[in-house]
Structures are given as C-alpha cells and as structure tokens.
C-alpha cells in the first residue's frame, strides 16, 4: 500500500500527521470535533473539518469548515520619526491581481511567515531580506487573525525605528523564493494618504499606518519611551526606492 504524503509519509516539506491538527481540541464545550480530512498539501495545507456545534438555543448541528493553514506570520512598520518617513515594499500579488486589482502591484509593510522562528526573530529576518535594514527596538503593536473565516494564520504586528545608518543592503527578498520586492521610503503623511485614497489596499499595512497615526510614533499625543529611545539621526523626506538592486 502506498503511503499518503503528509499523513503517514513525509510530504515535500518533510511533514507527516497533517490530518491530526484540531482533533484534540476541547477548549470550547459547545464544539465537538468529529473528523479532519486533508484535502490538499502543497506548500501550505487545506483541511476539511467536520464538527458538532451547539447553537445559542441549545440545539446541536453538524457543520463543516475548510481551513487554509499557512502557519503564523509577522509584519513590521519601520519608521524614522525624525525624518518623518516609513519603509514599505512593493511587489506583485497574484491573488489581488486575479481579484480586480489593476496590476497586482501592492504597497505593503514587510512581512513573512514565522516558520520555525519566534515572531521577533522572524520579523528581523524578513526586514533584512526584504528591506535591507537592521531594525531598532521592536514595539509589539497587536496580534490579529486577518481572515478568520477560512485562514488559520495569526499575524504578529510590530513597529521599529530605523535610521539611514541601519541600512545593510538593497533588500529585495530572496530570488530563490520567487521574490522581486521594491523597497520604498515614503513620507508618513504620504503613506497615510495612500491608505485613505486606495493606493494602499493591503489590510495589515493600513492597520499599522493608522496605529502609527493614532497611537504610535506619528501620533500628536505624547510618545512612549520606546519610541523616544528609538529616535536617532537621519534626514530626507522624498518618496523613493531604496537604491539600486544588487547585480
């Protein structure tokens, strides 16, 4: 009998037992897991779970939900409050392109999956790869489920100061992972306007920009010690790319 990849034999990422996730859940007495089916295991995992759910009126009913498991992730808004700018990325996103975005080129905050790392380590890794910057002290902003109707991912949000001296390279992401990322240094007021007029349509980025305006380093209210400690030197305020890409 041939083994089933991702179940009793390793898939291309070396994983087994992918059909077991969720079977042990018992934290909610109104939910009883019946069965978990593995319907697809590419780079990420799609499952169909059957469970009994007790409604508010006391009746039990059987439901099915499909969940897309891509692991958890982290996102960061690097800011230079003295120069009044933030670092963002621009890259092609096919899911947005196929769903009515004009060209699929989205302006976003740098983000990535945790893989085997903790959120702090992961976002420093992604910042080095995508932005070419060594971040200052990380400020945790919030954790959020970005699409809880179908995607299991929990995203860890951070902000962190940077200065021109913290730039370590051109960024751009990893070519072997298919990444082709343009780095943008944008005046914060311009970035906030882009979130309001539709030039920025990425949810995580809009959330971080609005947080920065209301409570963070660009808030009109008193800044926290974490932000004050992170503010160092640097000058300029024009929208531009981060410099030439490596040959």
Secondary structure as the mmCIF struct_conf table of DSSP 4:
data_model
#
loop_
_struct_conf.conf_type_id
_struct_conf.id
_struct_conf.beg_label_comp_id
_struct_conf.beg_label_asym_id
_struct_conf.beg_label_seq_id
_struct_conf.end_label_comp_id
_struct_conf.end_label_asym_id
_struct_conf.end_label_seq_id
STRN STRN1 UNK A 5 UNK A 5
TURN_TY1_P TURN_TY1_P1 UNK A 6 UNK A 8
STRN STRN2 UNK A 9 UNK A 9
TURN_TY1_P TURN_TY1_P2 UNK A 12 UNK A 13
BEND BEND1 UNK A 14 UNK A 14
HELX_RH_3T_P HELX_RH_3T_P1 UNK A 18 UNK A 20
TURN_TY1_P TURN_TY1_P3 UNK A 21 UNK A 24
BEND BEND2 UNK A 27 UNK A 27
TURN_TY1_P TURN_TY1_P4 UNK A 29 UNK A 30
STRN STRN3 UNK A 31 UNK A 41
BEND BEND3 UNK A 42 UNK A 44
STRN STRN4 UNK A 45 UNK A 54
TURN_TY1_P TURN_TY1_P5 UNK A 56 UNK A 57
BEND BEND4 UNK A 58 UNK A 58
STRN STRN5 UNK A 60 UNK A 69
STRN STRN6 UNK A 73 UNK A 80
TURN_TY1_P TURN_TY1_P6 UNK A 81 UNK A 84
STRN STRN7 UNK A 85 UNK A 92
HELX_RH_AL_P HELX_RH_AL_P1 UNK A 94 UNK A 97
TURN_TY1_P TURN_TY1_P7 UNK A 98 UNK A 100
BEND BEND5 UNK A 102 UNK A 103
STRN STRN8 UNK A 105 UNK A 108
STRN STRN9 UNK A 110 UNK A 113
TURN_TY1_P TURN_TY1_P8 UNK A 115 UNK A 116
BEND BEND6 UNK A 117 UNK A 117
HELX_RH_AL_P HELX_RH_AL_P2 UNK A 119 UNK A 126
HELX_RH_PI_P HELX_RH_PI_P1 UNK A 127 UNK A 131
STRN STRN10 UNK A 133 UNK A 133
BEND BEND7 UNK A 137 UNK A 137
STRN STRN11 UNK A 138 UNK A 145
BEND BEND8 UNK A 146 UNK A 147
TURN_TY1_P TURN_TY1_P9 UNK A 148 UNK A 150
STRN STRN12 UNK A 151 UNK A 151
STRN STRN13 UNK A 154 UNK A 161
HELX_RH_3T_P HELX_RH_3T_P2 UNK A 164 UNK A 166
STRN STRN14 UNK A 167 UNK A 167
BEND BEND9 UNK A 169 UNK A 169
HELX_RH_3T_P HELX_RH_3T_P3 UNK A 175 UNK A 177
TURN_TY1_P TURN_TY1_P10 UNK A 178 UNK A 178
STRN STRN15 UNK A 182 UNK A 187
HELX_RH_AL_P HELX_RH_AL_P3 UNK A 188 UNK A 197
TURN_TY1_P TURN_TY1_P11 UNK A 198 UNK A 198
BEND BEND10 UNK A 199 UNK A 199
HELX_RH_AL_P HELX_RH_AL_P4 UNK A 203 UNK A 214
TURN_TY1_P TURN_TY1_P12 UNK A 215 UNK A 215
BEND BEND11 UNK A 216 UNK A 216
TURN_TY1_P TURN_TY1_P13 UNK A 217 UNK A 218
BEND BEND12 UNK A 220 UNK A 221
HELX_LH_PP_P HELX_LH_PP_P1 UNK A 222 UNK A 224
HELX_RH_AL_P HELX_RH_AL_P5 UNK A 225 UNK A 230
STRN STRN16 UNK A 240 UNK A 241
BEND BEND13 UNK A 243 UNK A 243
HELX_LH_PP_P HELX_LH_PP_P2 UNK A 244 UNK A 246
#
